[in-house]
């Protein structure tokens, strides 16, 4: 069973990529977290995070520039897999 733990985690945006159709553009981001893992993340709102910026999870919620920013589900992965997925994502 999966448990919801409230812990702090921080991730640095390494790079992003614009995808979608002209009227429905969204960004995906490759993120390096302070737990040594990587992920491809996407904000539920579709906003783009700038490379070098920080996202944080605190008390079960994600924040970007101190504003609550829900993220879509993602999985942690190794660095090389995050590079591959960013390139191959469509």
Secondary structure, DSSP 8 states (H G I E B T S, - for coil): --------EEEEEEEEEEEEETTEEEEEEEEEETTS-EEEE-BTT-----TT-EEEEETTEEEETTEE--B-----B-HHHHHHHHHH--
